[in-house]
């Protein structure tokens, strides 16, 4: 008599992959928010790397999501760029997700333009889009 398995092997293999993908997406999002916070406060990568005790290259990797920021470094980064820890995870930061699933933290100018655009009716958006295409 065999013991029933909670789920088949394929489903078991998919769960860690989904969790890993979500984890990687979070790393990218936190990194982009780190870059955004650093840029809006005028802190250079060199100035940020110093109190964290890491290299400028590590900061670049953190900002790109290639390297995960640990809790201690994230707290130190928040202090260095004078933001709260919640800044890295807040829902209301201007974030746009591209079709490829890559989240991008918008600059204040981009958010200023895109937020009202998103509230327009589709025909109004199309007219603005046509106008922009003529300008480019």
C-alpha positions, 0 to 999 in steps of 0.5 A, a space after each residue: 500500500 502506497 502513501 498518498 502524496 500531497 501533490 504530484 512532483 510537477 506541482 511541487 517543482 513549480 511552487 519553489 520557482 514561483 516563490 523564487 520569481 516573486 523573491 527576485 521581483 521583490 529584489 528588483 523592486 527594492 533595488 529600484 526604490 533604493 536608486 530612486 531614493 538615492 537620486 531624489 535625495 542627491 546621495 551618490 553611490 560612493 556616499 551610500 556605500 561608505 556607511 554600509 561598508 560595501 563597494 560601489 559595485 555592490 550598490 550597483 548590484 543592489 539597485 539592479 536587483 542582482 544582489 539582495 539587500 539584507 536587513 542590516 544593509 537595508 536599514 543602513 541604506 534607509 538611514 543614509 538616504 533619509 527615508 523610512 524602511 517602509 519606503 522600500 515596500 510602500 504601495 503608493 510609490 509610483 511604480 510602472 510594470 512593463 509587459 515583460 514584468 520588469 517594475 520601474 520606479 518612476 521619477 517624479 516628472 514621469 509620475 506627474 505625467 503618467 498618473 493623470 494620463 491613466 485617469 483619462 478615457 481611452 479616446 483621450 489617451 489615444 489623442 495624446 499618444 498620437 500627438 506625442 508620436 508627431 512630436 518624436 
